[in-house]
Amino acid sequence: MLLPSLAILVGLALLVWSADRFVDGASATAGHYSVPPLLVGMLIVGFGTSAPEMVVSTLAASQGNPGLALGNAWGSNIVNIALILGVTALISPIVVHSKVLHQELPILVAVTALSAYLVWDGQLSRVDAWVLLAVFGVLVSWSIVAGMRGGNDALAFETATALKAHEMPLKRSLMWLVLGLLVLIGSSRLLVWGAVTIAQSLGVSDLIIGLTVVAVGTSLPELASCVAAARKGEHDIALGNVLGSNLFNSLAVVGIAGAIAPMQIDPDVLSRDLPVMVGLTLVLFVMGWGFRGRQGRINRWEAGMLLAAYLGYTGWLLSTIAAV
């Protein structure tokens, strides 16, 4: 157990470091090629913060551990909403200004509903996976169009400010982009090996390990970026990171994993994890959209509710491990 545990710790540390370098390098490189800030915020940062989930789930599926792949993707969605937004809004309440994020909120609800519909028969087939990837392609196209047109959006302004604060020469940005990606792949392999080995040693499913340790670990880049953005008053960037990451996870991460290795869905996923993810997504929609004249926001009281929900869900998962 010592070596696999060490592999997870080292893998997670390198994963967080490499994801941060990858996002910084990709964003700075895009800036050098005059990519609109809103497009950077919607697409490049969203892809970059989901890169750990994408690489880990792809490796897990290709190595015959589809439960770990699915648990990582959906577990990260739960972590993003309940833990990351909870911690972020507790530090600095989040107020939603961006029109683009108001559009992404119902899109995320629709994508989550589509995911639930596709797996409700107890399996994720290759056809289901390609449906998710096709919707992802449509979403990317929409993001490009919206990013090119919405130059005055609040998210565009906050992203442009953040890019100016992290300017770097083109050669350095390309170096961090490539190095970040290479270390990301290597650390993901280390993390997957450690997670699968521990799951086998404890006699629990790789799904549970994916929903807990791996999901939290691959979501750490989002946590760091959201907290940093909230401390600077960049609320739309904080929420945009979570929305973008959850869209990528539900469509691209699950889609790629399912295309590589079609999987049977554990009944516990349908009765426990899927309802939690759907419920949290609906709660986020209500908070972020704003109704009856209330501006979309997540205040400290609501942040406390999100954190309580995450602690309750985690306790539920741990009781499952204890019962094994």
N, C-alpha and C positions, 0 to 999 in steps of 0.2 A: 504493500500500500504506500510505502514511503516514496518510491520512485514515481508512480503515477500521480501522487499528490503534488510532488515537486514539479512534475511536468505541467500540471494544471496551473500552478502558481506562476511558473516562469512563462508559460504560454499566454496566460492572461495579461501579465505585465508587458510582454512584447506586443501583444495584440493591441492593447490600449495605446502604447507608444507609436506603433506603426500606423494605426488608423488615424491618429492625430497628424502624423507627418504626411500621410497620403492625402488627407483632406486639405491641409495647408498647401501642399504642392499642387494639387489639382486646381484649387481655387486661384492660387497665384498665377499658374500657367494660363488659366482661362482669362484672367485679367490682362495678361500680356497680349492676348489675341482678341481683345476688345469684346469679350462675351458680356452681354448685359448683366448687371449685378442681380437683377431679379431671377434670371435664368440660372445664375450660379447658386443663388439661395434655394431655388425650387428643385433643381436637378442635380447639380454637381455635389452640393453639400449633402443632399438627401441620399444620393448614391454612396458617397464616401462614408457617411456614418453608418450605413447598412452593409458596407463592405465586409466587416467581420462576420455578420450573420450569413452573408452570401457565400463566403469562402468556407466557413465551418460547415454549413448545411450541405454544400456541394460535395465536400470531402466525405462527410458522414454518409450521404446517400450513395456515393460511388464506392464506399468501402462496406456497403451492406448494413448500414445502421440508419434506416429511414426514420425510426422513432426519434433519434437524436436530432435529425434534420428538422422534423416538424416541431418538436418540442422547443428547439432553439428559436425558430421563427415566431411561433405563436407565443411562446414564453416571453420573448423580447417585446412583443406588442403589449403584453400585460405589464411588464416591467416599465416600458416607456410611459404608459399612461399613469399607472398607479404610483410607482416609485419615483420615477424621474420627474414627472410634472408635479407630483406631490412635494418632493424635496425642493424643487425649483420655486414653486409658488409659495412655499413656506418661507423661503428666503426673501423673495420679492414677488408679491402678487402679480399675476400675468394679466395684462389688458390687451385685447385683440383689436388692432387697428386695420390690418391688411385685408383688402377685398379678396385677394387671391386665397388667403387662408380661409375666408368665409366660403369660398367655392370648394376648397379641398375638404372641409369638414363633411358635407353631405356625400362627397365622392368616397371618403373613407368608410362612411356608414354603408354605402352601396357595395363597395368592394368586400367589406366584412360579411355582408349578407350573402354575396355571391360565393365566398369561401365556404360559408356554412352550408349553403345549398349543395355545392359540389361534393362535399364529404358526408352529407347526411345519410347516404346509402352505405356508409361504413368503409369506403375505399377512396383513394385518390388515384385515378387511372391516368394514363398518359394523355388521353383526350382531355380530362379535367385540367391537367397540368398545362397543356397547350392553350386551353381557354384562358387560364390565368395569364400566361405569357402574352397572348394576343391582346388582352385588356391592358396589360402593362405597356405594350407597344403603343396603343391608343393614348394612354395616359402620358407617356413620354412625348408624343407628338403634341398633345394639348399643352404640356408644360413648355415646350419650345415656343409655340405660338404665343402663349400667355406671357412668357418671359421676354419675348421680343417686343410685345405691345405695351406691357404694363410698367413703363419706366417710372411713373410717378407713385407707384404703390409704396406703402410704408415698409414692406419687407425689402423692397429694392433699396430704399434709403439706408436702412439699417445694415444691409449686406455690403453696400458700397463703403460705408463707414468702417465696417470690420475689415474689408479688403485693404483699405488704405493703411490701417493699423498694422497689417501683416504683409506689407509689400516686400518683395525680394527679387533679386535678379532672375532672369529667365533660366539660366544654367542651374542655379540653386533650386528653383522651384521644380525643374525637371528631375534633378537629382533626388529630391525628397519624394517626388511622385513615384519614381521607379523603385527607390530603396524601400519606401513605405509599403509598396505592393509586394515586393519580394519577402520582406520580413513578415508581412501579414499572412502570406501563404504558409511560410515556415512555422510561425507560431500557431496557426490554426491546426496544422497537422499534429503538432505537439499537444495541443489542447484536446483534440478529438481522441488521440490515443489514450491520454490520461483519463478522460471522462468515460470512455468505453471500458477501460480496464477496471476502474473503480466500480462502475455499474455491475460488471460481471462478478467482482469480488464480493460486493454487498448483496448480490442476488436481486437487485432491483432492475427495472427496465431502463434502457437508455433514454426513453421518453422522459422519465422523472428527472434524470440528470440534466437533460436538455432544458427542461422547464425551470430548473433551479440554478445550479452552478453556471452552466454554459450560457443560459439566457441573461443572467445578471452580468456575467463577464463580457459578453459581446455587446452589451448595452452601455458599458462604462464610457465609451467615447461620447455617446449622446448625453450622458449625465454630466460629464465635464464641460461639454460645449453649452448645454442648456444653463447650467449654474453660472458659467462665465458670462453668458449673454444676459441673463436676468440681473446679475450684479451691475452690469453696465446700462440697464434699462432697455435692453434690446429684446422686448417681450415677444415681438413677432418672430424673431429668429429662433427663440427658445421653443415656441409652439410649432414653428415651421419645421424644426429638426425632428420633432416627434411625429408630426403628420407625414412628412416625407419618408421617414424611416419605416413607419407602420405600413404605408402604401407599398414600399419596396419589399418589405418582409412578406406581406400577404400575397403579392403578385409574383415578383421576380424570384425571391428566395424559395418559397414553397413551389412555385412553378418549375424552377430549374431542378430542385430535388425530386419532384414527382416525375419529371421527364426522364431523369436518369434512372430512378428506381420507383416504379408505382408501388403504393403501399396500402396495406390494410390499416384502417383507423382503429386504434384501441377504443373500446366502448367507454372507458373513463374519459377519453378526450371529448366525446360527444356529450357526456353527462356532467362533466366538471370544467374542463379547460375552455372549450368552445363557448359555453354560456357566459363564463367569466369575461372572456375577451369581447364578446358581443355586448355584454352589459356595460363594461367599461367604455367601449367605443360610443355607445349611446349616451352615457353620462358625459363624456367629453364633448359630444355634439351639443348637448343642452347647455353646458357651461360656456363653450366657446362661441356658440352662435348668438346667444342672447335673445330673450323673448320679452314681449310687452314693454318695449322701450329700454330694456336693460342691455347695456353694452356687454359684449362677450368678455368674460373675465373668469379667472380662477383665483379666488381670494384665499386667505389663510385658513379659514374655516373649511372651505371645500378641499383645500390641500390636505388638511388633517383627515378628512373623510377618505380621500384617495389612499393615503398612507395606511389608514386603518384597514381598508379593503385589501391592500397588498399584504399586510401582516396576517390577516385572516386567511387569505388564499395560500400564503406560504406555510402557515401552520397546518392547513388542510393537506398540503403536499407532504410535509414532514411526518404527519400522522400516518400517511400511506406507507412511507418508508419504514416507520417504526413497526407497522403491522406485518411487515414481510418476515 
